[in-house]
Amino acid sequence: MTRLHFTAADLADITFAPSPNALLETALSVRLPSGMGCSRPELQQWRRLVKGSLAKRAGVLLDVVPRQGRFIPDFLFQPDASDFSMGVELARRTPAEQLADDLGRLPLSAVSGSWRRELACGEAVAWQTLIDDLYGYFSSSLAPWWPLVRDTAVVDRGLRAETLLRGGVNALLATLGDRFRWEPPVLHIQTHVEYDVQLCGRGLLLIPSYFASGPLLAYRPRHSTVLVYPMYAGDRPATATDALGPLLGRTRAAVLATLRRPATTSELADRLAISRASASEHSTVLRNAGLISTSRMGSAVLHALTPLGLSLLAGDSAIG
C-alpha cells in the first residue's frame, strides 16, 4: 500500500493534466501485448492488432520497457511535455546520472546489455536508434488509435470535473478508481510496496492514462507529485440518433457512432450485423467526407474518427 499524505495546501493544489502523456502511453502500450491490463474490450482489440508484429514495431523499446512488473524508466515519462515530440526531446536531455540509474534497474539481458551501456553513456548513435524506434512505433501503433485516446480522456475529464463540482475534493479523491481509498487526509493506493509520500504542500498532478493497468506515482522533490491513474472508459452508446440519421442515413450514422472505438472493416461489420462489403462501402463514403480516417495495421485496415467526425458526434449527443 502506498499512502499519499495531504496538507491543506496540497488539497488546494490538485491539478489535472490537459491530456494523456503521449510518451508514457507509448511506453505503457509496449507491455500490453504480453497480457497485462487487457480486461477492457478496446484494449483487447488493440492488442490483437499489434501482438504478432510487436517486435518489428517496437524495436529497441523492448529493451528499455520491462515486460513484467510496473516499473517504467523515469526518462520515458516526462510530465511537463505537452506532446509526443516534446516528450522525446525532454527524454533526450535526461541527466547522465539519472539515465544510468534508470537503465541499471532494468533486467539484465545479454542481447541488449551493450546497447544499453552505450545509451547510458550518452552515445549519439544509441540515442538516435531509440528516438527513431520511438517515432516509428508511435506512428504505426498509437497514432491511428490516438483519436480514441483523446476522446476517452475528454469523457474522463468531464466526469472528474462534474464530481469536483458536485462533491468537492473529497468526492474527487474518493472516486479515482477501485485501487484508491480516500481517508482524509491520506489517499491509500493499492500497490505492491509499502510506501509513504508526504506531499509537503507542493500539490498533486493527476494524469489520466489509457494504457495503464493500475496507478503509477512519480515523486518530484521540487515539484508536485504526479499520480497516473487509469482513465474512465465507460462505453458510450454506439447507435445512430434521429438527428444524424436524416443527415447521413441510419446505417452510415451507426457506422460513424460505432467508430468511437476504432475498428477494422470486419469488426465494424460484426458490431453492426451488416456485410463486410456494406461496412467497406459506408466507411469509404465517411472517409471521403473527412469524418473517419483509415490506416493500415499489419494485414488489416483500421478505421477511426477524425476530429470532424468527433465534432459531429459531439453535436449529435448535444441534440439528443
N, C-alpha and C positions, 0 to 999 in steps of 0.2 A: 504494500500500500504506500503510495506517495501522498503526502499531505502538503497542501499549499496554505500557508498561514497569512491571512489578510489583516492589514490595519485599516483604519477608517480611510486613510489616504489611498490605499490600494483599491478599496471598493469604489472610490470616486474616480478612479483612473483605469477602468476596464474599457478597452477599445477593441474593435473588430477590424481585421484586415479587409480591404475593399474587395478582395478576390482571392481565390486559392493561389498558393505559391507554386508557380509552374515548375521550377527546378526541383522542389521537393516532390511534387506529384510525379515527375519523371522518375526520380529515384524509387519512390514507393511502388510505382507500377511495374518496375523491373522484377520485383519479387512476387508479384501477384500470380503469374502463371504457375508458380510452384504449389499453389493451392491455398495460400494464406488469404484470409479475408474475402472469400468468394461466395458469400451467402446471398448477396443481392443479385437479382436476375441480370441487371445490366452489366455488372462486373463479370458474371459468368460468361455473358456474351462476348465481352471484350477479351476475356481470357482465351476463349475458343479461337478467336480471330488471330491472336498473336502467338499462341503457345508453340505451334510447330516451327515458327520462324524466329523465336526469341533470340537465339544465339546470333543469328545473322543480323537482326535488327539492332541489338543492344551492344554488340562488340565488347570493348573493354569495360563497359559499365558493369558487366557481370563480375569483374574483378574488384570492384570497389563498393558494390552493394551486396551485403550478405544475404543469402537466400533463406537463412534461418534466423530466428530471434527478431528483435525490434530495433537493433542498432542501425542507425543511418549516420554515416560520417557527417560531422558538422559542416564541412565545407560544401556539401551538397544541399545545404539548407541555408538560404540567405533571406531572412525575414524582411529585410529592407528593400528587396528587389521588387520593382513594380511589374516586371515581365520576365519572360524566359531569358532573353538576351542579357538583361542586366544581371540576372542571377548567375549566369555563366561567367560574366565579367567579374563579378564580386568573388566568385569561387576562385577564379584565376589569381586574384590578389590575396588569397589566404596566406597569412604569415607562415614561413617555413616550419616554425616550431609547432604550430597548431596542426599543419598538414601532416607532419611526421607523426604526431600523436594520433591523429585520426586513422591514418593508414596502419599504424602499429597495432591498433585494436582489431584489425580485420583478421580472419582466419588465415593461417599460413597456406601458401599454395606454391608448388614448385613451378607451375606454369606462369603465374602472374608475379612471383616474387621479384624478379629482375626489373620488370616494367614498373612495379610499384616503387621500388627503390629509386629509379630514375625520376618518377613523378615527385616523390618526397624531396628529392634534391633540386627540384625546380627545373629539370631538363626541358628545354623548349619542345623537343620532338615528342616527349611523353605527354606534355600538356596538350599539344596540338592534336595528338591521337585521341585523347579524352574529349576535347572540345568537338572534334569532328563527329565522334560517335554520339555525343550528347545531342547535337543538332540533327544528325541522321535519324536517331531513334525517335526524337520528339516529332519530327516532321512525318515520319512514316507510321508511327503508332499512336501518338497522342493528338496531333493536330486535327485529324478527322473527327476525333471524339471530343475536342475541346468545346464546341458549342454546347454540348450536353453538360459538360462540367460547369461551364459558366451559368447555364440556365438553372441547374440544380443549386448552385451557390446563391443565386438570386432568391430562389424559394427559401433556402435556409436562412438567409439574411433577413428576409421578410418575417419569417417565423420568430427569429430571435428578437427582432425589433418590436414585434407585437407583444411578445412575452414580457419584454422590459417595460413597455408602456402600460401593460395591464397589471403586472405584478411586481415591478421594480427589480432591483439587482438580485434579491433573494430568489425570486421566481426564475430569473435568467440562469443563475448558477445551479439551481435545483433541477433544471430540465436540460442540461447539456447532453445527457445520454445515460445509458444503463450502467456505465462503468464509473459514473461520478456520483458522489453523495455529498450534499452540502449540509454541514452542521456548523453554522456561524460561530466563529469567523474562520473555519477551516474547510477547505474543499478536499475531500478524500477521493483519490483517483486509484482505481484498481490496476495495480502494476505488479510485476514480479519481484520488485525490490522494496525494501523499507527505507523511505527517504523523507526527510522534512525540508521544505523550502520556505524560507522567510522572504516574503516579497519586499519587505523593508520600505514600503512607501513608493516603490518605483512602478507599481501597477502591473497589469496583466494584458498582454496582447493575445487575442483569440483568433486563430486562423482555421477556417473550415477546410477539410480535406475530402476529396472524392475517393482516393485510393487507399487511405489509411484504414487499417483494420481495427485500430484502437488509438488511444491518446498518446501523444508524443510531447515531451517537455524539453524546452531549451532554456537554460538558465544563462542570463547575460548580466554580469556583475554591475555594469554601469547603465543598463537599460532595463526596460520592462521584461519580465519573464514571458516566454512565449509558450502558449498551450495550443497544440494542434488537436482538433477533435474531428471525428467522422461527421460529415455534414448530413443533415436530414435528407432522406431520399424517398420521402413518401410519393407514391405514384399519383400522377395527375390523370384524369380521365383521358382516354385515347379514342374518343368517339367524336364525330363531327357535330357541331351545333347547327341550329337552324340559321344562325347568322352567316356562317361560312358556306353552308350547303348551296344556297342560290348563287353564290359568287363563283365557286369552284366546281360544283357538282358534289353530291353527297359522298360518293366513293373517293373522289380526289381530296375532299376535305378530310375524310377519315384517314387517308394516307398521310396527309400533312400532319394531322394531330398525332398519329401513331409515331411519327418520327421525332417526337420529343425524346424518345430513346432511339439513337441511330440503329439502323437495321440493314442487313443485306436484302437483296431482292427476294430471295426465298423466304427469309424470316418475315419480311413485310407481307408476303402472300399468306403465310401461315397465320400471322396475327389477325388479318382481316378476312381470312377464309375466302380468298379470291385466287384466281390462277396466277402463276408466275408471269405469264405473258401480260396479264392485266396490270399486275404490280409494276412491271417494267414500263408499260405504256404510260401509266399515270405518273410514275417517278420521272420519266423523260419530260413530260409536259411541265411538271413542277420545277424541274431543273432549268428548263428553257425559260421559265418565268422568273428565275432567280430566287425561288423560295427554298430550294434544297441544293446541296452540293453532293457530288458523287466522287468517291476516292477509291482507288484500288488498294486492297489489303490482302496480299498473297494471291490466292486464286479467286477471291471473292471481291465484290464491289460493295462499298458501304455508303449508304445514303444518310445524310444528316441535314438538319435545318440550317439555313443561313440566317444572319441577323434579320433580314427582311422577313423570312418565314417565322422567326420567333416573334417579331413585332406584330405580324398579322394574327398569330395565335394569341398573343397578349391582348390585342384588341378584341378578339373573339371572346376571350374569357371575361373581359370587362363588360361586353354586351350581354353575355349570358348571366 
